Each structure stands twice: as structure tokens, then as C-alpha cells.
Amino acid sequence: MSKVWRWCLDLNIWYGAFLAKPKLQGHEGSACQFLVNIAANGKCDLAKVDLIISFGMLNRLYAAFIRHGIPEELVRFHIDLIQTYATLGPSLTLGGTGILPLNDLEDRHVLETALAGKADLLITLNHQDFLTKEVSPILPEYHYLYQAPNHRMQIVHPFLLCSWFRQTSPFLDPENLSFPINSP
């Protein structure tokens, strides 16, 4: 397993995985939980997975948990756990440059973190917030391609990504870590 995928999980993925925990909602095996587990383990069946995240993203996630009434001790534990996951691969401390044309500051920071960390995948439940002139649809509502002069990244809905994992072939090519339907 010498290949490496660089993943940036949007805040809604972390939040969804947290809320789906059996003690909170009684759910187990959600798409968000599955993907967070891969990021936590730093690997999947196809490749090593490096987590791309910033302290700014963690601060925003912390604030969202607190805003929704999650006890601070539990929030701090969860944020510390995510920081531990990030030590398996690149751990970025980006502040965001604010130059991307997104209205939502939180989403702008997530996109800037993903791009600065050279993420292969930005996994999000709200792709609409990431649509810029550099983004073209592959499968509307679920899969987009962000193409800039110096980087190419896929924006993928977690349900679709989980579906690809269940059907590993022909959708995922571990040799070049790209999705054939997205090849230039």
C-alpha cells in the first residue's frame, strides 16, 4: 500500500459522524462515521489516507459543537482526537488567505485548507457552497472537479464515496488514485 490519498473532510462530515454516535442518536455505520474512521486509521483497503485539516477548521468545529449544546468536556475530547488523527499525516495550521470567491467564510477556509494541503478529495454534504468558476460537475449533486492551474481536486458527497468503496472496481483505481469517470 504505497499510494496516498489526501482527504479534507468538511466540518459537516465531522459533525455528522459525532452526532451519529450510538450514545447520542443510536446510529452506527453512517457514511460520515465510515469516512471519519478511515481518516482516523490513516488507511483504507486501497491506499494510505492523509488527513488535511487546519486549526481554523478545528476552532470552527469546536464553536459549532458548543453552539449546539454539546458539553465542553466532550467537545474538547473530540477536537483533541481529531488533532491526533492529523498527526498521522500532514497537519496544517493555515489561517486562510480569504482570496477565494466564496460567500461563506467557514466554507472558504475549508476550501483554502484543502487546496493548500493539496487534497485529492474534499468530502462534504454541502457541495453547493464550494461551486466556483474552477468547479465543473461530474455527477451533479454528488461529484465535482475543482481544477486550478496548480491543483486538481475532487469534491465528493460522502454517500457517493461510500458507494465507490463498496464497489471498488471499476470506480476506484488504486494505481493512480483517480476516478475513471473523472479522467481528463
Residue pairs with C-beta under 8 A, 6 or more apart in sequence:
1 43
1 46
1 47
1 48
2 48
3 46
3 47
3 48
3 174
3 175
3 177
4 47
4 48
4 49
4 50
4 89
4 177
5 44
5 46
5 47
5 48
5 49
5 50
5 120
5 121
5 177
6 49
6 50
6 52
6 89
6 90
6 117
6 118
6 119
6 120
6 121
7 35
7 38
7 39
7 49
7 50
7 51
7 52
7 119
7 120
7 121
7 123
8 51
8 52
8 53
8 110
8 113
8 114
8 117
8 119
8 121
8 122
8 123
9 35
9 36
9 39
9 51
9 53
9 123
10 107
10 110
10 122
10 123
10 124
10 125
10 126
11 57
11 60
11 61
11 64
11 106
11 110
12 124
12 125
12 126
13 32
13 35
13 36
13 123
13 124
13 125
13 158
14 32
14 36
14 61
14 82
15 61
15 64
15 65
16 30
16 31
16 32
16 33
16 125
16 158
17 30
17 32
17 33
17 35
17 36
18 24
18 65
18 70
18 78
19 25
20 27
20 28
20 30
20 32
20 33
21 27
21 33
22 28
27 33
31 158
31 159
31 161
31 162
32 125
32 158
34 158
34 162
34 165
35 123
35 158
35 161
35 162
38 44
38 49
39 49
39 51
39 85
40 81
40 85
41 49
42 48
42 49
42 50
42 51
42 85
42 88
42 89
43 49
44 165
45 165
45 168
46 168
46 172
46 174
46 177
47 174
47 177
48 89
49 89
50 88
50 89
50 90
51 85
51 86
51 88
51 89
51 90
51 91
52 89
52 90
52 92
52 113
52 114
52 117
52 118
52 119
53 82
53 86
53 91
53 92
53 113
54 92
54 93
54 94
54 95
54 96
54 109
54 113
55 93
55 94
56 94
56 95
56 96
56 109
56 113
57 109
57 110
57 113
58 79
58 82
58 83
60 106
60 109
61 79
61 82
62 75
62 76
62 79
65 74
65 75
65 78
65 79
66 72
66 75
83 91
86 92
90 117
92 113
92 116
92 117
94 112
94 113
94 116
94 117
96 108
96 109
96 112
96 113
97 112
98 105
98 108
98 112
100 108
100 111
100 112
100 132
101 132
101 133
102 108
102 111
102 129
102 130
102 132
104 129
107 126
107 129
107 130
110 122
110 124
110 130
111 122
111 130
113 119
114 122
114 153
115 146
115 148
115 151
115 153
118 151
119 153
120 153
120 154
120 177
121 153
121 154
121 155
121 156
121 161
122 130
122 146
122 153
122 154
122 155
122 156
123 156
123 157
123 158
123 161
124 130
124 155
124 156
124 157
124 158
125 157
125 158
127 141
127 142
127 144
127 155
127 157
130 144
130 146
130 155
131 144
132 146
134 146
134 147
134 148
135 144
135 145
135 146
135 147
135 155
136 144
136 145
136 147
137 143
137 144
138 144
138 145
138 154
138 179
138 181
138 182
139 160
139 181
141 157
142 156
142 157
142 159
142 160
143 154
143 155
143 156
143 157
143 160
143 179
143 181
143 182
144 154
144 155
144 156
145 152
145 153
145 154
145 155
145 182
146 152
146 153
146 154
146 155
154 179
154 182
163 171
164 171
164 172
164 179
165 172
170 180
171 179
171 180
171 181
172 179
173 179
173 180
